[in-house]
Protein backbone atom coordinates (compact mmCIF):
# COMPACT_ATOMS: atom_id res chain seq x y z
CA UNK A 1 0.00 0.00 0.00
CA UNK A 2 1.28 3.47 -0.89
CA UNK A 3 2.22 5.56 2.10
CA UNK A 4 1.45 9.24 2.59
CA UNK A 5 4.54 11.34 1.94
CA UNK A 6 4.66 14.72 3.72
CA UNK A 7 5.97 17.78 1.94
CA UNK A 8 9.63 18.55 2.42
CA UNK A 9 10.59 21.31 4.86
CA UNK A 10 11.79 24.59 3.37
CA UNK A 11 13.14 27.82 4.81
CA UNK A 12 10.25 30.08 5.78
CA UNK A 13 8.05 27.15 6.83
CA UNK A 14 6.51 26.92 10.29
CA UNK A 15 7.72 24.31 12.78
CA UNK A 16 5.52 23.41 15.76
CA UNK A 17 7.08 22.08 18.97
CA UNK A 18 4.74 19.90 21.02
CA UNK A 19 4.97 18.07 24.36
CA UNK A 20 3.30 14.65 24.11
CA UNK A 21 5.20 12.62 26.70
CA UNK A 22 7.00 13.52 29.92
CA UNK A 23 7.31 16.89 31.65
CA UNK A 24 9.54 19.34 29.80
CA UNK A 25 12.07 20.19 32.50
CA UNK A 26 14.20 22.73 30.64
CA UNK A 27 12.48 25.87 29.46
CA UNK A 28 15.90 27.15 28.42
CA UNK A 29 16.36 24.26 25.96
CA UNK A 30 13.01 24.90 24.32
CA UNK A 31 13.65 28.63 24.01
CA UNK A 32 17.20 28.01 22.74
CA UNK A 33 15.95 25.63 20.04
CA UNK A 34 13.17 28.03 19.07
CA UNK A 35 15.69 30.84 18.58
CA UNK A 36 18.02 28.60 16.57
CA UNK A 37 15.22 27.52 14.24
CA UNK A 38 14.15 31.13 13.79
CA UNK A 39 17.73 32.25 13.15
CA UNK A 40 17.90 29.55 10.46
CA UNK A 41 14.86 31.00 8.70
CA UNK A 42 11.93 29.04 10.12
CA UNK A 43 8.87 30.21 12.01
CA UNK A 44 8.19 28.44 15.31
CA UNK A 45 5.08 27.89 17.42
CA UNK A 46 4.85 26.10 20.77
CA UNK A 47 2.00 23.93 22.03
CA UNK A 48 -0.05 25.44 24.86
CA UNK A 49 0.93 22.57 27.15
CA UNK A 50 4.66 22.79 26.42
CA UNK A 51 5.53 23.58 30.06
CA UNK A 52 2.48 21.97 31.72
CA UNK A 53 2.90 19.40 34.47
CA UNK A 54 0.52 16.62 35.47
CA UNK A 55 2.51 14.34 37.78
CA UNK A 56 5.31 13.12 35.45
CA UNK A 57 3.41 14.07 32.29
CA UNK A 58 3.39 17.25 30.20
CA UNK A 59 -0.22 18.07 31.00
CA UNK A 60 -3.37 15.99 30.60
CA UNK A 61 -3.91 13.52 27.78
CA UNK A 62 -6.79 15.66 26.54
CA UNK A 63 -4.59 18.79 26.36
CA UNK A 64 -1.95 16.92 24.41
CA UNK A 65 -4.36 15.44 21.88
CA UNK A 66 -6.11 18.77 21.41
CA UNK A 67 -2.79 20.42 20.54
CA UNK A 68 -1.78 17.51 18.29
CA UNK A 69 -5.06 17.73 16.37
CA UNK A 70 -4.78 21.51 16.13
CA UNK A 71 -1.27 21.36 14.68
CA UNK A 72 -2.14 18.68 12.13
CA UNK A 73 -5.24 20.59 11.03
CA UNK A 74 -3.35 23.88 10.64
CA UNK A 75 -2.19 24.16 7.02
CA UNK A 76 0.39 26.79 7.94
CA UNK A 77 2.34 24.26 10.04
CA UNK A 78 4.67 22.09 7.95
CA UNK A 79 6.48 20.10 10.65
CA UNK A 80 5.70 18.94 14.19
CA UNK A 81 8.67 18.22 16.46
CA UNK A 82 8.31 16.51 19.82
CA UNK A 83 9.76 18.31 22.82
CA UNK A 84 10.91 15.10 24.50
CA UNK A 85 10.23 11.40 25.00
CA UNK A 86 10.19 9.57 28.32
CA UNK A 87 6.68 8.25 28.87
CA UNK A 88 3.16 9.29 28.01
CA UNK A 89 2.61 8.91 24.26
CA UNK A 90 0.97 5.50 24.56
CA UNK A 91 -1.75 7.06 26.75
CA UNK A 92 -2.93 9.11 23.77
CA UNK A 93 -3.55 6.35 21.24
CA UNK A 94 -7.23 5.72 22.02
CA UNK A 95 -7.97 9.46 21.80
CA UNK A 96 -6.31 10.40 18.48
CA UNK A 97 -8.35 11.06 15.34
CA UNK A 98 -6.25 9.05 12.88
CA UNK A 99 -8.42 10.16 9.96
CA UNK A 100 -7.48 13.76 10.75
CA UNK A 101 -3.80 12.75 10.61
CA UNK A 102 -4.36 10.92 7.33
CA UNK A 103 -6.13 13.86 5.74
CA UNK A 104 -3.43 16.34 6.77
CA UNK A 105 -0.06 14.64 6.19
CA UNK A 106 2.98 16.58 7.37
CA UNK A 107 6.38 16.00 8.93
CA UNK A 108 6.12 14.51 12.42
CA UNK A 109 9.33 13.79 14.30
CA UNK A 110 10.45 12.22 17.55
CA UNK A 111 12.01 9.07 18.99
CA UNK A 112 12.10 6.81 22.05
CA UNK A 113 8.62 7.01 23.66
CA UNK A 114 7.36 8.78 20.51
CA UNK A 115 7.77 5.38 18.78
CA UNK A 116 4.19 4.67 19.87
CA UNK A 117 2.97 7.56 17.71
CA UNK A 118 5.34 6.84 14.80
CA UNK A 119 4.06 3.28 14.68
CA UNK A 120 0.36 4.02 14.96
CA UNK A 121 0.50 6.95 12.53
CA UNK A 122 1.92 4.45 10.03
CA UNK A 123 -0.51 1.59 10.67
CA UNK A 124 -3.64 3.71 11.20
CA UNK A 125 -2.98 6.76 8.99
CA UNK A 126 -0.44 5.45 6.42
CA UNK A 127 1.81 8.42 7.28
CA UNK A 128 5.56 8.35 6.83
CA UNK A 129 6.99 10.10 9.87
CA UNK A 130 10.53 10.49 11.21
CA UNK A 131 12.41 8.68 13.95
CA UNK A 132 14.34 11.78 14.82
CA UNK A 133 15.90 13.98 17.53
CA UNK A 134 13.74 15.75 20.09
CA UNK A 135 13.95 19.37 21.13
CA UNK A 136 14.88 19.26 24.81
CA UNK A 137 17.77 16.78 24.63
CA UNK A 138 18.98 17.40 21.07
CA UNK A 139 18.08 20.65 19.27
CA UNK A 140 17.98 22.69 22.46
CA UNK A 141 21.30 21.68 23.98
CA UNK A 142 23.84 24.44 24.42
CA UNK A 143 26.53 22.08 23.07
CA UNK A 144 24.24 20.43 20.50
CA UNK A 145 25.55 17.88 18.01
CA UNK A 146 25.95 19.44 14.57
CA UNK A 147 25.90 15.94 13.09
CA UNK A 148 22.47 15.27 14.63
CA UNK A 149 20.96 18.60 13.61
CA UNK A 150 22.40 18.45 10.09
CA UNK A 151 21.17 14.88 9.63
CA UNK A 152 17.65 15.93 10.58
CA UNK A 153 17.40 18.98 8.33
CA UNK A 154 19.13 17.22 5.44
CA UNK A 155 16.65 14.34 5.61
CA UNK A 156 13.43 16.33 6.09
CA UNK A 157 14.33 18.66 3.23
CA UNK A 158 15.45 15.92 0.83
CA UNK A 159 13.28 15.22 -2.23
CA UNK A 160 15.25 12.25 -3.58
CA UNK A 161 16.29 8.74 -2.53
CA UNK A 162 18.51 8.32 0.52
CA UNK A 163 21.41 6.11 1.54
CA UNK A 164 22.43 5.54 5.16
CA UNK A 165 25.64 3.75 6.10
CA UNK A 166 26.58 2.23 9.45
CA UNK A 167 29.44 3.41 11.61
CA UNK A 168 32.34 1.10 10.71
CA UNK A 169 33.59 0.69 14.28
CA UNK A 170 30.10 -0.39 15.40
CA UNK A 171 29.22 -2.54 12.40
CA UNK A 172 28.47 -6.21 12.96
CA UNK A 173 26.69 -8.73 10.75
CA UNK A 174 24.81 -11.47 12.61
CA UNK A 175 23.45 -13.15 9.47
CA UNK A 176 24.12 -12.45 5.82
CA UNK A 177 21.47 -11.73 3.23
CA UNK A 178 19.34 -8.99 1.73
CA UNK A 179 16.00 -7.51 2.69
CA UNK A 180 13.36 -5.23 1.22
CA UNK A 181 10.31 -3.65 2.83
CA UNK A 182 9.12 -0.60 4.71
CA UNK A 183 11.17 0.65 7.68
CA UNK A 184 9.31 -0.03 10.91
CA UNK A 185 10.35 -0.31 14.54
CA UNK A 186 12.03 2.20 16.83
CA UNK A 187 12.57 1.97 20.56
CA UNK A 188 12.25 -1.73 21.38
CA UNK A 189 10.60 -1.35 24.79
CA UNK A 190 8.02 1.06 23.39
CA UNK A 191 7.23 -1.21 20.44
CA UNK A 192 6.62 -4.12 22.81
CA UNK A 193 4.36 -1.91 24.95
CA UNK A 194 1.98 -1.75 21.97
CA UNK A 195 1.25 -5.47 22.17
CA UNK A 196 -2.51 -5.88 22.42
CA UNK A 197 -3.10 -3.25 19.74
CA UNK A 198 -3.19 -3.75 15.99
CA UNK A 199 0.27 -2.25 15.58
CA UNK A 200 2.20 -4.50 13.19
CA UNK A 201 2.30 -3.51 9.49
CA UNK A 202 0.30 -5.72 7.13
CA UNK A 203 3.16 -5.74 4.61
CA UNK A 204 6.80 -6.76 4.41
CA UNK A 205 9.05 -4.71 6.67
CA UNK A 206 12.64 -4.23 7.80
CA UNK A 207 12.57 -3.97 11.59
CA UNK A 208 14.91 -1.39 13.14
CA UNK A 209 15.49 -1.13 16.86
CA UNK A 210 17.45 0.61 19.60
CA UNK A 211 17.16 1.00 23.36
CA UNK A 212 18.75 2.33 26.52
CA UNK A 213 19.45 0.73 29.89
CA UNK A 214 17.88 -2.67 29.19
CA UNK A 215 19.67 -5.83 30.35
CA UNK A 216 20.27 -8.42 27.65
CA UNK A 217 17.76 -10.84 29.19
CA UNK A 218 15.10 -8.13 28.84
CA UNK A 219 16.08 -7.55 25.21
CA UNK A 220 15.80 -11.33 24.74
CA UNK A 221 12.35 -11.30 26.34
CA UNK A 222 11.13 -8.41 24.17
CA UNK A 223 12.45 -9.90 20.94
CA UNK A 224 10.95 -13.27 21.86
CA UNK A 225 7.61 -11.61 22.53
CA UNK A 226 7.64 -10.05 19.06
CA UNK A 227 8.84 -13.23 17.36
CA UNK A 228 5.96 -15.13 18.97
CA UNK A 229 3.48 -12.91 17.07
CA UNK A 230 2.59 -14.61 13.75
CA UNK A 231 2.16 -11.33 11.81
CA UNK A 232 5.58 -10.16 12.98
CA UNK A 233 7.46 -13.23 11.79
CA UNK A 234 5.36 -13.44 8.61
CA UNK A 235 6.25 -9.92 7.42
CA UNK A 236 9.73 -9.56 8.93
CA UNK A 237 12.37 -9.41 6.18
CA UNK A 238 15.44 -8.33 8.11
CA UNK A 239 16.66 -6.48 11.21
CA UNK A 240 18.70 -3.27 11.41
CA UNK A 241 20.09 -2.52 14.86
CA UNK A 242 21.10 0.82 16.27
CA UNK A 243 22.67 1.29 19.70
CA UNK A 244 21.64 -0.68 22.76
CA UNK A 245 23.30 1.46 25.40
CA UNK A 246 24.38 0.44 28.89
CA UNK A 247 23.87 -3.30 28.37
CA UNK A 248 25.39 -5.68 30.90
CA UNK A 249 27.24 -7.92 28.43
CA UNK A 250 28.13 -7.20 24.80
CA UNK A 251 28.96 -10.90 24.33
CA UNK A 252 25.51 -11.97 25.55
CA UNK A 253 23.95 -9.39 23.24
CA UNK A 254 25.92 -10.68 20.25
CA UNK A 255 25.11 -14.29 21.12
CA UNK A 256 21.42 -13.41 21.31
CA UNK A 257 21.30 -11.87 17.84
CA UNK A 258 23.41 -14.64 16.29
CA UNK A 259 20.78 -16.99 17.71
CA UNK A 260 17.89 -14.88 16.39
CA UNK A 261 19.56 -14.76 12.97
CA UNK A 262 19.61 -18.55 12.78
CA UNK A 263 16.00 -18.72 13.97
CA UNK A 264 14.53 -16.27 11.44
CA UNK A 265 17.03 -16.91 8.62
CA UNK A 266 16.90 -13.22 7.70
CA UNK A 267 19.76 -10.68 7.60
CA UNK A 268 20.64 -8.83 10.80
CA UNK A 269 23.03 -5.87 10.75
CA UNK A 270 24.16 -3.71 13.66
CA UNK A 271 25.99 -0.39 13.65
CA UNK A 272 23.64 2.37 12.52
CA UNK A 273 23.52 5.61 14.52
CA UNK A 274 19.92 5.04 15.57
CA UNK A 275 20.42 5.78 19.21
CA UNK A 276 19.80 7.62 22.44
CA UNK A 277 23.35 8.95 22.15
CA UNK A 278 23.98 12.60 21.39
CA UNK A 279 25.06 11.90 17.82
CA UNK A 280 22.15 10.30 15.95
CA UNK A 281 20.69 9.98 12.47
CA UNK A 282 17.12 10.67 11.40
CA UNK A 283 15.23 7.74 9.86
CA UNK A 284 12.15 8.04 7.59
CA UNK A 285 9.64 5.83 9.42
CA UNK A 286 7.54 3.74 7.03
CA UNK A 287 9.53 4.50 3.88
CA UNK A 288 10.38 1.73 1.42
CA UNK A 289 13.91 0.45 1.91
CA UNK A 290 16.44 -2.17 0.86
CA UNK A 291 19.54 -3.48 2.55
CA UNK A 292 22.15 -6.14 1.81
CA UNK A 293 25.02 -7.36 3.93
CA UNK A 294 27.25 -7.07 0.84
CA UNK A 295 27.59 -3.31 1.36
CA UNK A 296 25.43 -2.73 4.48
CA UNK A 297 23.98 0.44 2.94
CA UNK A 298 20.38 1.15 3.90
CA UNK A 299 18.82 2.42 0.66
CA UNK A 300 15.58 4.34 1.14
CA UNK A 301 13.19 5.32 -1.63
CA UNK A 302 11.89 8.88 -1.97
CA UNK A 303 9.78 9.59 1.13
CA UNK A 304 8.88 13.29 0.76
CA UNK A 305 6.90 15.28 -1.80
C-alpha positions as CSV (number, residue, x, y, z in Angstrom):
1,X,0.0,0.0,0.0
2,X,1.3,3.5,-0.9
3,X,2.2,5.6,2.1
4,X,1.5,9.2,2.6
5,X,4.5,11.3,1.9
6,X,4.7,14.7,3.7
7,X,6.0,17.8,1.9
8,X,9.6,18.6,2.4
9,X,10.6,21.3,4.9
10,X,11.8,24.6,3.4
11,X,13.1,27.8,4.8
12,X,10.3,30.1,5.8
13,X,8.0,27.2,6.8
14,X,6.5,26.9,10.3
15,X,7.7,24.3,12.8
16,X,5.5,23.4,15.8
17,X,7.1,22.1,19.0
18,X,4.7,19.9,21.0
19,X,5.0,18.1,24.4
20,X,3.3,14.7,24.1
21,X,5.2,12.6,26.7
22,X,7.0,13.5,29.9
23,X,7.3,16.9,31.6
24,X,9.5,19.3,29.8
25,X,12.1,20.2,32.5
26,X,14.2,22.7,30.6
27,X,12.5,25.9,29.5
28,X,15.9,27.1,28.4
29,X,16.4,24.3,26.0
30,X,13.0,24.9,24.3
31,X,13.6,28.6,24.0
32,X,17.2,28.0,22.7
33,X,15.9,25.6,20.0
34,X,13.2,28.0,19.1
35,X,15.7,30.8,18.6
36,X,18.0,28.6,16.6
37,X,15.2,27.5,14.2
38,X,14.1,31.1,13.8
39,X,17.7,32.2,13.1
40,X,17.9,29.5,10.5
41,X,14.9,31.0,8.7
42,X,11.9,29.0,10.1
43,X,8.9,30.2,12.0
44,X,8.2,28.4,15.3
45,X,5.1,27.9,17.4
46,X,4.8,26.1,20.8
47,X,2.0,23.9,22.0
48,X,-0.1,25.4,24.9
49,X,0.9,22.6,27.2
50,X,4.7,22.8,26.4
51,X,5.5,23.6,30.1
52,X,2.5,22.0,31.7
53,X,2.9,19.4,34.5
54,X,0.5,16.6,35.5
55,X,2.5,14.3,37.8
56,X,5.3,13.1,35.5
57,X,3.4,14.1,32.3
58,X,3.4,17.2,30.2
59,X,-0.2,18.1,31.0
60,X,-3.4,16.0,30.6
61,X,-3.9,13.5,27.8
62,X,-6.8,15.7,26.5
63,X,-4.6,18.8,26.4
64,X,-1.9,16.9,24.4
65,X,-4.4,15.4,21.9
66,X,-6.1,18.8,21.4
67,X,-2.8,20.4,20.5
68,X,-1.8,17.5,18.3
69,X,-5.1,17.7,16.4
70,X,-4.8,21.5,16.1
71,X,-1.3,21.4,14.7
72,X,-2.1,18.7,12.1
73,X,-5.2,20.6,11.0
74,X,-3.3,23.9,10.6
75,X,-2.2,24.2,7.0
76,X,0.4,26.8,7.9
77,X,2.3,24.3,10.0
78,X,4.7,22.1,7.9
79,X,6.5,20.1,10.7
80,X,5.7,18.9,14.2
81,X,8.7,18.2,16.5
82,X,8.3,16.5,19.8
83,X,9.8,18.3,22.8
84,X,10.9,15.1,24.5
85,X,10.2,11.4,25.0
86,X,10.2,9.6,28.3
87,X,6.7,8.3,28.9
88,X,3.2,9.3,28.0
89,X,2.6,8.9,24.3
90,X,1.0,5.5,24.6
91,X,-1.8,7.1,26.7
92,X,-2.9,9.1,23.8
93,X,-3.6,6.3,21.2
94,X,-7.2,5.7,22.0
95,X,-8.0,9.5,21.8
96,X,-6.3,10.4,18.5
97,X,-8.4,11.1,15.3
98,X,-6.2,9.1,12.9
99,X,-8.4,10.2,10.0
100,X,-7.5,13.8,10.8
101,X,-3.8,12.8,10.6
102,X,-4.4,10.9,7.3
103,X,-6.1,13.9,5.7
104,X,-3.4,16.3,6.8
105,X,-0.1,14.6,6.2
106,X,3.0,16.6,7.4
107,X,6.4,16.0,8.9
108,X,6.1,14.5,12.4
109,X,9.3,13.8,14.3
110,X,10.4,12.2,17.6
111,X,12.0,9.1,19.0
112,X,12.1,6.8,22.0
113,X,8.6,7.0,23.7
114,X,7.4,8.8,20.5
115,X,7.8,5.4,18.8
116,X,4.2,4.7,19.9
117,X,3.0,7.6,17.7
118,X,5.3,6.8,14.8
119,X,4.1,3.3,14.7
120,X,0.4,4.0,15.0
121,X,0.5,7.0,12.5
122,X,1.9,4.4,10.0
123,X,-0.5,1.6,10.7
124,X,-3.6,3.7,11.2
125,X,-3.0,6.8,9.0
126,X,-0.4,5.4,6.4
127,X,1.8,8.4,7.3
128,X,5.6,8.3,6.8
129,X,7.0,10.1,9.9
130,X,10.5,10.5,11.2
131,X,12.4,8.7,13.9
132,X,14.3,11.8,14.8
133,X,15.9,14.0,17.5
134,X,13.7,15.7,20.1
135,X,14.0,19.4,21.1
136,X,14.9,19.3,24.8
137,X,17.8,16.8,24.6
138,X,19.0,17.4,21.1
139,X,18.1,20.6,19.3
140,X,18.0,22.7,22.5
141,X,21.3,21.7,24.0
142,X,23.8,24.4,24.4
143,X,26.5,22.1,23.1
144,X,24.2,20.4,20.5
145,X,25.6,17.9,18.0
146,X,25.9,19.4,14.6
147,X,25.9,15.9,13.1
148,X,22.5,15.3,14.6
149,X,21.0,18.6,13.6
150,X,22.4,18.5,10.1
151,X,21.2,14.9,9.6
152,X,17.7,15.9,10.6
153,X,17.4,19.0,8.3
154,X,19.1,17.2,5.4
155,X,16.7,14.3,5.6
156,X,13.4,16.3,6.1
157,X,14.3,18.7,3.2
158,X,15.4,15.9,0.8
159,X,13.3,15.2,-2.2
160,X,15.3,12.3,-3.6
161,X,16.3,8.7,-2.5
162,X,18.5,8.3,0.5
163,X,21.4,6.1,1.5
164,X,22.4,5.5,5.2
165,X,25.6,3.8,6.1
166,X,26.6,2.2,9.5
167,X,29.4,3.4,11.6
168,X,32.3,1.1,10.7
169,X,33.6,0.7,14.3
170,X,30.1,-0.4,15.4
171,X,29.2,-2.5,12.4
172,X,28.5,-6.2,13.0
173,X,26.7,-8.7,10.8
174,X,24.8,-11.5,12.6
175,X,23.4,-13.2,9.5
176,X,24.1,-12.4,5.8
177,X,21.5,-11.7,3.2
178,X,19.3,-9.0,1.7
179,X,16.0,-7.5,2.7
180,X,13.4,-5.2,1.2
181,X,10.3,-3.7,2.8
182,X,9.1,-0.6,4.7
183,X,11.2,0.6,7.7
184,X,9.3,0.0,10.9
185,X,10.3,-0.3,14.5
186,X,12.0,2.2,16.8
187,X,12.6,2.0,20.6
188,X,12.3,-1.7,21.4
189,X,10.6,-1.4,24.8
190,X,8.0,1.1,23.4
191,X,7.2,-1.2,20.4
192,X,6.6,-4.1,22.8
193,X,4.4,-1.9,25.0
194,X,2.0,-1.7,22.0
195,X,1.3,-5.5,22.2
196,X,-2.5,-5.9,22.4
197,X,-3.1,-3.2,19.7
198,X,-3.2,-3.8,16.0
199,X,0.3,-2.3,15.6
200,X,2.2,-4.5,13.2
201,X,2.3,-3.5,9.5
202,X,0.3,-5.7,7.1
203,X,3.2,-5.7,4.6
204,X,6.8,-6.8,4.4
205,X,9.1,-4.7,6.7
206,X,12.6,-4.2,7.8
207,X,12.6,-4.0,11.6
208,X,14.9,-1.4,13.1
209,X,15.5,-1.1,16.9
210,X,17.5,0.6,19.6
211,X,17.2,1.0,23.4
212,X,18.8,2.3,26.5
213,X,19.4,0.7,29.9
214,X,17.9,-2.7,29.2
215,X,19.7,-5.8,30.3
216,X,20.3,-8.4,27.6
217,X,17.8,-10.8,29.2
218,X,15.1,-8.1,28.8
219,X,16.1,-7.5,25.2
220,X,15.8,-11.3,24.7
221,X,12.4,-11.3,26.3
222,X,11.1,-8.4,24.2
223,X,12.5,-9.9,20.9
224,X,11.0,-13.3,21.9
225,X,7.6,-11.6,22.5
226,X,7.6,-10.1,19.1
227,X,8.8,-13.2,17.4
228,X,6.0,-15.1,19.0
229,X,3.5,-12.9,17.1
230,X,2.6,-14.6,13.7
231,X,2.2,-11.3,11.8
232,X,5.6,-10.2,13.0
233,X,7.5,-13.2,11.8
234,X,5.4,-13.4,8.6
235,X,6.2,-9.9,7.4
236,X,9.7,-9.6,8.9
237,X,12.4,-9.4,6.2
238,X,15.4,-8.3,8.1
239,X,16.7,-6.5,11.2
240,X,18.7,-3.3,11.4
241,X,20.1,-2.5,14.9
242,X,21.1,0.8,16.3
243,X,22.7,1.3,19.7
244,X,21.6,-0.7,22.8
245,X,23.3,1.5,25.4
246,X,24.4,0.4,28.9
247,X,23.9,-3.3,28.4
248,X,25.4,-5.7,30.9
249,X,27.2,-7.9,28.4
250,X,28.1,-7.2,24.8
251,X,29.0,-10.9,24.3
252,X,25.5,-12.0,25.5
253,X,24.0,-9.4,23.2
254,X,25.9,-10.7,20.3
255,X,25.1,-14.3,21.1
256,X,21.4,-13.4,21.3
257,X,21.3,-11.9,17.8
258,X,23.4,-14.6,16.3
259,X,20.8,-17.0,17.7
260,X,17.9,-14.9,16.4
261,X,19.6,-14.8,13.0
262,X,19.6,-18.6,12.8
263,X,16.0,-18.7,14.0
264,X,14.5,-16.3,11.4
265,X,17.0,-16.9,8.6
266,X,16.9,-13.2,7.7
267,X,19.8,-10.7,7.6
268,X,20.6,-8.8,10.8
269,X,23.0,-5.9,10.7
270,X,24.2,-3.7,13.7
271,X,26.0,-0.4,13.6
272,X,23.6,2.4,12.5
273,X,23.5,5.6,14.5
274,X,19.9,5.0,15.6
275,X,20.4,5.8,19.2
276,X,19.8,7.6,22.4
277,X,23.4,9.0,22.1
278,X,24.0,12.6,21.4
279,X,25.1,11.9,17.8
280,X,22.2,10.3,15.9
281,X,20.7,10.0,12.5
282,X,17.1,10.7,11.4
283,X,15.2,7.7,9.9
284,X,12.1,8.0,7.6
285,X,9.6,5.8,9.4
286,X,7.5,3.7,7.0
287,X,9.5,4.5,3.9
288,X,10.4,1.7,1.4
289,X,13.9,0.5,1.9
290,X,16.4,-2.2,0.9
291,X,19.5,-3.5,2.5
292,X,22.2,-6.1,1.8
293,X,25.0,-7.4,3.9
294,X,27.3,-7.1,0.8
295,X,27.6,-3.3,1.4
296,X,25.4,-2.7,4.5
297,X,24.0,0.4,2.9
298,X,20.4,1.2,3.9
299,X,18.8,2.4,0.7
300,X,15.6,4.3,1.1
301,X,13.2,5.3,-1.6
302,X,11.9,8.9,-2.0
303,X,9.8,9.6,1.1
304,X,8.9,13.3,0.8
305,X,6.9,15.3,-1.8
